[in-house]
Amino acid sequence: MAAPLKILLVRVSSLGDVLHNLPMVADIARHHPDAVIDWVVEEGYVSLVRLNGRVGAIIPFALRRWRKSLGSKRTRAEIRAFFKTLRQTRYDYVFDTQGLLKTGIIMGAARLAPGGQKVGLANGSEGSGYEGVSRLFHSKSIRLDPRTHAVARGRLVAGAALGYRVDLAADFGLPDGPRPEPRPDWMPVGPYAVYFHGTARAAKKWAPQNWIELGARLAPLPILLPWGSAAEKAEAELLAAALPNARVLPRLSMADAVTLARHAALAVGVDTGLTHIAAAFCRPTVEIYCASPRWKTEGNWSPRIVNLGENGAAPGVPEVLAAAQALLQE
């Protein structure tokens, strides 16, 4: 009897990219039920990957923190420990679906079982930060259409390497429904909406007056406003000042931010990782595209997701309101 396949996924960041890589796990497990599937990911996203019960060992990678103190003994010791852990297992397949020099180096350091393969992307998608030098670490490179959806990219790479067709809807392997245990103190007891209004790129934001008009029309449904930086907190406070039914949340951990998305009766957000998390949980979600291509990340696996707008053509309040009201009535 053949030994179970041992597979390592290398997708370290960012939040949305890690999330979009999760359906690879369900695909591999469907075709290779006994496979052992490990994952290298930035330490801040370990809690997200851990929600997928089919993932085995999670190897935290801390480059974002390490690069601030590369000269310190503690940091150098952590880096040595990371590579020691990485090399403890011999893998039949190592997949790098990010295509960067840093992920290529991780792939290069991983150990293969006899006959094993290191598989990655032969090209990037339109507008991606793909680095061609990453191919130096591959034993096999998979070329994809430059306009392949972010979720499909990893799935297709694994399917090509392992010899199966990708023909089912994406399965993120996340728990079904809200958690039964008590909610955190910052979460209302009843239904709530969440505005995922913050994003690093100013061009991807929806105008504050749009959020305010939408919130006024959604009243009295409570609206929760998360934030991840001082600027986003100021934006949230501006919205809350104009909306009696809105509340600025405390700074949330990644695990709490995922919980926020998982319990929402309605999520409305721009093209950002937390909006995509709500969509992955199949919560009623309106995704707003203002200055990014919709084809690349739009939710397309659930009837409870409405994608509006396009690169350079943000949707208006009436469109978003109609979508939100329709989702709330389901």
C-alpha positions in Angstrom: 0.0 0.0 0.0 1.4 3.4 -1.1 2.2 5.8 1.7 0.0 9.0 1.9 1.3 11.9 -0.1 3.0 14.6 1.9 2.3 18.1 0.5 3.5 21.5 1.5 1.7 24.7 0.5 3.7 27.9 0.5 1.4 30.9 0.5 2.6 33.4 3.1 0.6 36.6 2.6 -1.4 38.7 2.3 -4.8 38.1 4.0 -6.9 37.9 0.9 -4.2 35.8 -1.0 -4.0 33.3 1.9 -7.8 33.0 2.0 -8.0 32.5 -1.8 -5.5 29.6 -1.5 -7.6 27.6 0.9 -9.7 25.8 -1.7 -6.6 24.0 -2.8 -6.8 22.0 0.4 -10.3 20.6 -0.3 -9.4 19.8 -3.9 -6.3 17.8 -2.9 -8.1 16.0 -0.1 -11.0 15.1 -2.4 -8.6 13.3 -4.8 -6.1 12.2 -2.2 -8.1 11.6 1.0 -5.0 10.4 3.0 -2.7 13.2 1.9 -0.9 15.1 4.7 -1.1 18.8 3.8 1.1 21.3 5.6 1.3 25.1 5.1 3.9 27.9 5.5 2.1 31.2 6.2 2.9 34.5 7.8 2.4 34.3 11.6 -0.4 36.8 11.6 -2.6 34.5 9.4 -2.1 31.3 11.3 -5.4 31.6 13.0 -7.2 31.8 9.6 -5.5 28.7 8.1 -6.1 26.8 11.4 -9.8 27.1 10.8 -9.4 24.6 7.9 -9.4 21.3 9.8 -7.8 19.5 6.8 -4.5 21.4 7.1 -1.9 19.5 9.2 1.2 21.3 10.4 1.2 25.1 10.1 4.7 26.5 9.9 4.7 30.2 10.9 6.8 32.6 8.8 7.6 36.0 10.4 9.4 38.0 7.7 7.3 41.1 8.4 8.6 41.1 12.0 12.0 39.7 11.4 13.0 42.4 8.8 12.7 45.0 11.6 15.5 43.4 13.6 17.6 41.2 11.4 20.7 42.0 13.4 19.4 40.7 16.7 20.4 37.3 18.1 16.8 36.5 18.9 15.6 37.1 15.3 18.5 35.1 13.8 17.6 32.2 16.2 14.0 32.4 15.1 15.0 32.3 11.4 17.2 29.2 12.0 14.4 27.5 13.9 12.0 28.2 11.0 14.3 26.6 8.5 15.0 23.7 10.8 11.2 23.1 11.2 10.7 23.5 7.4 13.3 20.8 6.7 12.1 18.2 9.2 9.7 16.6 6.7 10.4 15.3 3.2 7.5 16.2 0.9 6.3 14.6 -2.3 5.0 18.0 -3.5 5.8 21.5 -2.6 3.5 24.2 -4.1 4.4 27.9 -4.2 1.3 29.7 -5.5 2.6 33.2 -4.7 5.4 33.4 -7.1 7.8 35.7 -5.2 11.5 35.5 -4.5 10.8 35.0 -0.7 8.4 32.2 -1.4 10.8 30.7 -3.9 13.5 30.6 -1.2 11.2 28.8 1.2 10.4 26.3 -1.6 14.0 25.9 -2.3 14.8 25.1 1.3 12.1 22.5 1.7 13.2 18.9 1.4 11.7 16.5 -1.1 11.1 12.8 -0.9 12.6 10.7 -3.7 10.9 11.6 -6.9 9.2 14.7 -5.3 8.4 17.9 -7.2 8.5 21.6 -6.4 5.7 23.2 -8.4 4.9 26.8 -9.0 3.6 29.5 -11.3 5.2 30.0 -14.7 3.6 33.4 -15.0 1.7 36.0 -13.0 -1.8 37.3 -13.4 -2.4 40.8 -14.8 -1.3 43.5 -12.3 0.2 41.0 -9.9 3.5 41.3 -8.1 4.8 38.0 -9.6 8.6 37.7 -9.7 9.9 35.5 -12.5 13.1 34.7 -10.5 10.9 32.4 -8.3 10.9 29.8 -11.2 14.6 29.1 -10.3 13.3 27.0 -7.4 10.7 25.0 -9.4 11.1 21.5 -10.8 7.8 22.2 -12.7 6.2 25.5 -13.6 2.5 25.7 -14.6 1.4 28.4 -17.0 -2.1 29.9 -16.6 -4.2 32.5 -18.4 -3.1 35.9 -17.0 -6.8 36.6 -16.3 -7.4 33.5 -14.1 -9.4 34.2 -10.9 -7.3 34.4 -7.7 -9.1 31.4 -6.2 -8.7 29.3 -9.4 -4.9 29.9 -9.7 -3.8 27.7 -6.9 -6.4 25.1 -7.6 -5.4 24.8 -11.2 -1.7 24.5 -10.4 -2.4 21.7 -8.0 -4.7 20.0 -10.4 -2.1 20.1 -13.2 0.6 18.7 -11.0 -1.5 15.9 -9.3 -3.5 15.0 -12.4 -7.1 15.9 -11.7 -9.7 18.3 -13.1 -10.9 21.4 -11.2 -14.6 21.2 -11.8 -16.4 21.9 -8.6 -17.2 25.2 -6.8 -14.6 26.5 -4.4 -14.7 24.9 -0.9 -12.7 27.0 1.6 -13.0 24.3 4.3 -14.2 26.8 6.8 -16.6 25.9 9.6 -20.3 26.2 8.8 -22.4 29.0 10.4 -21.7 31.1 13.5 -19.9 29.5 16.4 -22.1 28.2 19.3 -19.8 29.6 22.0 -20.4 33.0 23.7 -19.7 36.0 21.5 -17.0 38.5 22.4 -18.0 41.6 24.5 -17.7 43.9 21.4 -20.3 41.9 19.4 -24.0 42.6 19.6 -26.3 39.9 20.7 -28.6 40.3 17.7 -28.0 40.6 14.0 -25.6 43.3 12.7 -24.0 44.6 9.6 -20.3 45.3 9.2 -18.7 47.8 7.0 -15.3 46.7 5.7 -14.5 50.2 4.6 -10.7 50.3 5.1 -8.0 49.4 2.5 -4.4 50.3 2.0 -5.0 51.9 -1.5 -7.0 55.1 -1.3 -8.3 54.6 -4.9 -10.1 51.4 -3.8 -12.1 53.2 -1.1 -15.8 54.0 -1.4 -16.6 57.7 -0.6 -17.5 58.4 3.1 -20.8 60.0 2.0 -21.8 56.8 0.3 -21.2 54.8 3.5 -23.2 57.3 5.5 -26.1 57.4 3.1 -26.2 53.6 3.0 -26.1 53.3 6.7 -28.9 55.7 7.2 -31.1 53.6 4.8 -30.2 50.4 6.6 -31.2 51.7 10.1 -32.0 50.5 12.6 -29.7 47.5 11.9 -26.5 48.0 14.0 -23.4 48.7 11.9 -20.0 47.7 13.2 -16.9 49.5 12.0 -13.5 47.7 12.2 -10.2 49.4 11.5 -6.5 48.4 11.2 -4.6 51.6 11.3 -4.9 55.1 12.8 -6.2 56.5 9.5 -8.8 53.8 9.2 -9.9 54.4 12.8 -10.3 58.1 12.0 -12.4 57.2 9.0 -14.5 54.9 11.1 -15.1 57.6 13.7 -16.2 60.0 10.9 -18.8 57.5 9.8 -20.0 56.7 13.3 -20.4 60.4 14.1 -23.0 60.6 11.2 -24.7 57.3 11.9 -26.5 56.7 15.3 -26.7 53.0 14.5 -22.9 52.7 13.8 -20.2 51.8 16.4 -16.4 51.9 16.1 -14.9 48.6 17.3 -11.7 48.3 19.3 -8.6 47.1 17.5 -9.3 43.4 16.7 -6.9 40.5 16.4 -7.0 38.5 13.2 -9.0 35.8 14.9 -11.5 38.3 16.1 -11.7 40.0 12.7 -12.5 36.6 11.2 -15.2 36.1 13.9 -16.7 39.5 13.0 -17.0 38.4 9.4 -18.3 35.0 10.3 -21.3 36.2 12.4 -22.4 39.2 10.2 -26.0 39.3 9.1 -24.7 41.5 6.3 -21.2 42.4 5.2 -20.6 45.4 2.9 -17.0 46.0 1.9 -14.5 47.2 -0.7 -12.0 44.8 -2.3 -10.1 43.8 0.8 -9.2 40.6 2.6 -11.9 40.9 5.3 -14.7 41.3 2.7 -13.4 38.2 1.0 -13.5 36.3 4.3 -17.1 37.2 4.8 -17.8 35.9 1.3 -15.8 32.7 2.0 -18.1 32.0 5.0 -21.0 32.6 2.6 -22.4 35.4 4.7 -24.7 37.8 2.9 -22.0 40.0 1.3 -21.9 43.0 -1.0 -18.4 43.4 -2.5 -17.7 46.9 -3.9 -15.1 47.4 -6.6 -13.9 50.9 -7.3 -10.3 50.7 -8.6 -9.4 47.1 -8.9 -10.4 44.5 -11.5 -13.5 42.5 -10.4 -12.6 39.4 -12.4 -9.6 38.9 -10.2 -11.2 38.4 -6.8 -15.0 38.6 -7.0 -17.0 36.1 -4.9 -18.5 33.7 -7.4 -19.2 30.5 -5.3 -22.3 31.5 -3.4 -25.8 33.0 -4.2 -25.4 35.1 -1.1 -22.7 37.3 -2.6 -23.3 40.3 -4.9 -20.4 41.9 -6.7 -20.8 45.5 -7.8 -18.7 48.0 -9.6 -15.6 47.7 -11.7 -12.1 49.1 -12.0 -12.6 52.8 -12.4 -16.4 52.6 -12.1 -17.6 52.5 -8.5 -21.2 51.5 -7.9 -23.7 54.1 -6.5 -25.6 53.9 -3.2 -28.9 52.8 -4.9 -27.2 49.7 -6.4 -25.5 48.7 -3.1 -28.6 49.4 -1.1 -30.8 47.3 -3.4 -28.3 44.4 -3.1 -28.1 44.7 0.7 -31.9 44.8 1.1 -32.3 41.8 -1.1 -29.7 39.8 0.8 -31.3 40.7 4.2 -34.7 39.5 3.0 -33.5 36.0 2.0 
